[in-house]
Amino acid sequence: MKMRRIRCTALVTAMIVASIGIPAAHAGKRTLPDDGAYPHITVTSQYDPTQSVSAPVRRLPKGDQVRLPGGAWVWCGINCYHTLRNATVDFWRRYDAPVTLP
């Protein structure tokens, strides 16, 4: 009876150590889970050709999504290039453009 208790305790201890040890081993490699798993697109600003941004795109049953630099996934409007450009490098310049009336 005592031997069975020792084996059970040893087994439970080994399981606890293993469950704690696995996440601790990977704690140094904290990257986003989709790093490299999705194809990336790169867009250049329409107003300043020196500004560009690259982001992953994922395809879902309801449509495509692009990930903004902050980490948020947004639905692609016209296309993912247009959405990424307007949400990042051209965001403020679109609103600062002079208005021309007919």
C-alpha positions as CSV (number, residue, x, y, z in Angstrom):
1,M,0.0,0.0,0.0
2,K,2.8,2.4,0.9
3,M,4.6,1.6,-2.4
4,R,1.5,2.3,-4.4
5,R,1.1,5.7,-2.7
6,I,4.8,6.5,-3.4
7,R,4.3,5.6,-7.1
8,C,1.1,7.7,-7.4
9,T,2.8,10.7,-5.7
10,A,5.8,10.4,-8.0
11,L,3.6,10.2,-11.1
12,V,1.5,13.2,-10.1
13,T,4.7,15.2,-9.3
14,A,6.2,14.2,-12.7
15,M,3.1,15.4,-14.4
16,I,3.1,18.7,-12.6
17,V,6.7,19.3,-13.3
18,A,6.2,18.4,-17.0
19,S,3.2,20.7,-17.4
20,I,5.1,23.6,-15.8
21,G,8.3,22.9,-17.7
22,I,6.9,22.9,-21.2
23,P,5.6,26.5,-21.2
24,A,8.7,27.7,-19.4
25,A,10.9,26.3,-22.1
26,H,9.0,28.2,-24.8
27,A,8.6,31.4,-22.8
28,G,11.7,33.0,-24.5
29,K,10.1,32.6,-28.0
30,R,7.1,34.8,-27.7
31,T,6.0,35.6,-31.2
32,L,2.6,35.9,-32.8
33,P,1.1,32.5,-33.6
34,D,0.8,33.3,-37.3
35,D,4.4,34.4,-37.8
36,G,5.2,33.1,-41.3
37,A,2.0,31.1,-41.5
38,Y,0.2,33.6,-43.8
39,P,1.3,35.1,-47.0
40,H,2.5,38.7,-46.7
41,I,1.7,41.8,-48.8
42,T,3.7,45.0,-49.1
43,V,2.1,48.3,-50.0
44,T,3.7,51.7,-50.7
45,S,2.1,55.1,-49.9
46,Q,0.5,56.9,-52.8
47,Y,1.7,60.2,-51.4
48,D,5.3,59.3,-50.3
49,P,7.1,56.4,-52.1
50,T,9.6,56.1,-49.3
51,Q,6.9,54.8,-46.9
52,S,5.8,51.2,-47.1
53,V,4.3,48.6,-44.8
54,S,4.1,44.8,-44.9
55,A,1.4,42.6,-43.3
56,P,0.1,39.1,-43.4
57,V,-3.2,38.2,-45.1
58,R,-5.5,35.4,-44.1
59,R,-8.4,33.9,-46.1
60,L,-11.6,33.0,-44.2
61,P,-14.9,31.6,-45.4
62,K,-16.5,35.1,-45.3
63,G,-13.6,36.9,-47.0
64,D,-10.0,38.0,-46.5
65,Q,-8.5,39.8,-43.6
66,V,-5.2,41.8,-43.2
67,R,-3.4,42.3,-40.0
68,L,-2.5,45.9,-39.1
69,P,0.9,46.6,-37.4
70,G,-0.8,46.8,-34.0
71,G,-2.0,43.2,-34.3
72,A,-5.7,43.8,-35.2
73,W,-7.2,41.8,-38.1
74,V,-9.5,43.9,-40.3
75,W,-11.7,42.8,-43.2
76,C,-10.4,43.7,-46.6
77,G,-12.7,46.2,-48.3
78,I,-12.0,46.7,-52.1
79,N,-8.9,44.5,-51.7
80,C,-6.3,43.9,-49.0
81,Y,-3.7,46.2,-50.6
82,H,-6.2,49.1,-50.5
83,T,-7.3,48.4,-47.0
84,L,-3.7,48.1,-45.6
85,R,-2.6,51.3,-47.4
86,N,-5.5,53.4,-46.2
87,A,-5.3,52.1,-42.7
88,T,-1.6,52.7,-42.3
89,V,0.7,54.7,-44.5
90,D,-1.9,56.9,-46.1
91,F,-4.3,57.2,-43.1
92,W,-3.7,60.9,-42.2
93,R,-2.7,62.1,-45.6
94,R,-6.1,61.1,-47.0
95,Y,-7.8,63.5,-44.6
96,D,-5.2,66.3,-45.0
97,A,-5.6,66.4,-48.8
98,P,-7.0,69.7,-50.1
99,V,-10.6,69.6,-51.1
100,T,-11.4,70.7,-54.6
101,L,-15.0,71.6,-55.4
102,P,-16.4,71.6,-59.0
